[in-house]
Amino acid sequence: MSKGIVTRLRLSSLRLRLVVVFALVALTAAVAASGIAYWLNREAVLTRTQDGALNDFRQEMQNRAATLPLRPTQDDLRRTAEQMATGSANYQVLLLGERDAGKPIVGASNPDDFTLADVPRALREAVDTERPVTEANPYRYHLFWQRTERNGTPYLVGGTRIDGGGPAGYMFKSLAAEKADLNSLAWSLGIATALAVAGSVLLAQVAATTVLRPVHRLGEAARQLGEGKLDTRLRVTGADELSDLTRTFNSAAESLQKKVADMSAREESSRRFVADMSHELRTPLTALTAVTEVLEDEQDSLDPMIAPAVALVVSETRRLNDLVENLMEVTRFDAGTARLVLDEVDIADQITACIDARAWLDAVDLDAERGIVAPLDPRRLDVILANLIGNALKHGGSPVRVSVRTEDAELVIAVRDHGPGIPEEVLPHVFDRFYKASASRPRSEGSGLGLSIAMENALIHGGSITAANSVGEDGAVNGAVFVLRLPLDASGITLEVQTRSSQGEVEEA
C-alpha cells in the first residue's frame, strides 16, 4: 500500500472505518471459503487414500492370508506379509497367528518400521471381537481402521481377521504425502485469502474515495460558509443521496445568505439611524448648552421658585450631551471607523492630568512611577481612565487607588475602590451596553455606555479590561478592582488599527 494511501487512512477516520469494514468482510468470506475448501479437499484426499489402501488390504487378506495353514510358522507369516506389502498401495503388513493354542507368533513385512506396538489397543480389541452371524451381518469379523500419528507423521492403521481361525492382519500406511499435499493446499488458500483481503482494501479505497470526495467537498464548502463566504455553492450531479444532500446545502446556504443580508441591512440601517440622530441632535444640543450655560451663570439671581427647575434643566442637558457623544462613539466602533492617534505617553502624567481635569485629586490615591512610557492614544486612554475612576468613585467607596506596573510586555493599570463590590450575577455584564444591575432602577445618572466604551477603547489598543472583587483575608469583599492591560509594543496596535480600518473608513464627525 502506498504512503499516500496510508496517510489518507490516518487523516480520515471515516475512510479508515470503511477500509476496515471491507477488509473484515473480505477476510471473513475468504477464511470461510478457504476453510470449507480445505476441509472438503482434506476429506476427499484422505478418504480416497484410505479407501484405496483398505480395499487393497482386504483383497490381499482374502487372496494370501486366507491360504495360510491353520498353524502357520513365523516364516510363513513373514513371507506372506512381505508379499502383501509389495502391492501398489505402499503399506506395511503385520500378520498375527498361533503356533499352538495360546502361543501367538508375529510375521512383519518390515519389523523395523511396523511392530505390534504400533497398533492401538482399541483397534486390536475391535479386530479380535467376534460378532454373531445374522442376515444383516454375514461376517464374524470386520475390517477396522484408525488414524494415528508417530513422530509427527500421520499414519493409517487398519486390521481384520480371517474367519475360521485364520490369522489377524494389520496394515500400516504413511499419510506423509497426503499431509504435504494438504499443507501445500493450505498455503495456496492462505495466499489467496491474503490477496482477497488486499484486493478488498484497494476496492475499499476506491469506494471510500468515491463516497468521501463529495463529503469532503461539502465539508470544505461548509468551512468557507463559516468563514463568511456566503456565496459558496456546490455543483449538483447525479440523483443519489449525496446529490440530495448537496441540494439541501445549497438551499440552506442561499437562505442563510438572504437572512444575513437582511440582518446586515437592518443593522446598517440602525447604525446609520443612530449616527444620523446623533448628528441631528448636536445642533439643538449646542443651542441648549449655550442657553443652560447662561442660565447657570444667572442661577443666583433667579427667583427661588425657578432656580430648582433651572438646575434640573442644566444637569439633564449635560447628561443628554454626554449620551449623544457616547452614542456617536459607539457608532464609530460598530462601523469599524474608530482610529488611533498614537503618541508616546508618560502614564503617570496622563493619569494625573485625567484626575486633575475632573477635580478628583483629593479622592484618588495614585501609585505610579514616572518614566513609564507607552505608545498610546492619549484621548482614548483618558476616556478609559475617566470611566474606570469615575465608576469607582460613583459606585464604590473612597479611597480609590490607581496603581501602575509593567508585566512582561504589558502595561497594567489597576483601579480599586473600597465599596461593597460588584454582585456575582452582575460581574459578567458590567461591560454590556445599557446594562442595569437592578431592574427597579432603570434610570441612573450615567448613560450605561461608559464601561462598554472603555472596553472598546482598550480592545482597539490591543488590550483588555477585567473586573473582579477584592477579597480580604477574612473572605469578605472589600471593594471592586478593574484591571486595564495594554501592550507596550506598538506593532500589534498598528496591525489592529489596520484590521479595523480595512472594513471601511468614514470621517469622524
Phi, psi and omega in degrees: 000135186288163180296323179297319180295316180299319179297317179295324179296323180289327185279340185236109180291325178295317177300318181297318179296319178298315180297317180297317180297314177302314183296318180294318178298314179296319180296316179297314180295317181293318179295318179297313180295317180294321179296316179295317180297319179295316182295316180296315180293322179299312180295322180295314181296311182294320181294318179298313180296316182296313181296319179298314181293317182291320179295318177297318180296319178298316180297318179295323177297320180288322186278327187244309184292329181290341180273356179290151177295163182299324178242079183284159174273171180294326178293321177301315180295319182294314181297318179296319179298319179294321178296319180293329184278353181276002181287177183286347182288340174060063174225163177264150185234143175226125179250136183237114180233192179231125175287317172219172181300124178080006180239089184286149173229152186233136174234124184239144178291330178209090184300334180287340185253331186215118178233173181298335180291340180278352180269120179302142182300320182296325178291319179297320179294321179293321179293321183281350182283124179267134182246147181292142179278126178223179178297325179278344183224091184279354184240142178284326183239145183240164176270124179240153179217163181202141176265133181223179182221138178222120181056038177083357181254129179283145180224154172251124180244125178229156180201154177202174182228146178280132177297153175084019176092014178285177183288160171266140181236144179230140175244150185223105186243132177283138177251025182296320180295318178295321178298318179297318178297318181291324176296318177298319177296320179297317177298318179298316179293323177297317178296319178297321178296316179298318178295323179295319179295315179299317177297322179293325178295317178297317177297323178296322177299315180297315180295317180296319179297318180298320183280319189276340179300312175297324178296320178297318178298320177297317178297318178295320178294320178296322178297315178297322178296320178293334178278001176103001178276080188287350178270010180292128177221158179245145177281130182264124176228141178085185181222029181267188183296322179294325176295319176298320178296321178296317178298319179298318179298313180299320180294317179295320179296319179295317179296319179296318179299319181294317181293319179295321178297317178296316180295319179296320179296317179294319179295317178297321178296319180294317179296318180295324178296316180296316180296314180297319180296319180296318178298315182294328180286340184297319183296306178296328180293325178298317178294316180297320180296320178297318179295316182295327177295320177295315180297322180294323179293327181264010187297325183290334182264002181279162176299134180305335179284334183265335186304315179299322180293321178296318179299320179295318179297318181298311183294320181289327177294317178297319179297319179295322179295317177297320180297318179295317179298318179295320178297321178293322178294317178298320179298322178296318179296316181296325181278353180073024183254000178292130184235150179266145170241094189282147176206156176284113188249129171279114190297316181298317179295322181295316180294319179299318179296320180297315182291318183294321182296337183250010176060045180252011187301322183284341185258353185238132177257116184258129176237090184213129176282141176281150180104353176278111185241139179217149177281101184224170173268110185302318182296316182288324175297322177296321178297317180298309183296319181298319180291315182293312181291318179297321178296320179295318179292324185283316187251347181261217181215146179286153359275153174265128184247129177245119181240145182234135176207169176241139177230115183055245182252027184236147170264127183241120177241120182250131178243115184237137174246180180236039180267200182284355182087183181251129178304145184301325181285345181268332185310315181293349187243007187295336181260007177284149180287135176059021181285132177247127182295332181232127180291339180281352180234067182292340181253133177219173182292328181272175180271347184082010182245352188300308183291325178293323176292321176300318179296316179299320179292327176290319181295321181291339173277354185086018181245203182199166176229135176237149179238139180203170176260143176270125184249130180280181181296332179276002179087000181272148178282128180232038175135167178254151180230123173251128184243120177260127178240125180230145180286144176274349181259127185280348184295317179293328179293317180299317178298320180295320180295317179297320181297317182288318185287341179291345179283352180132132183245133176231135181299135177290143180282000000 
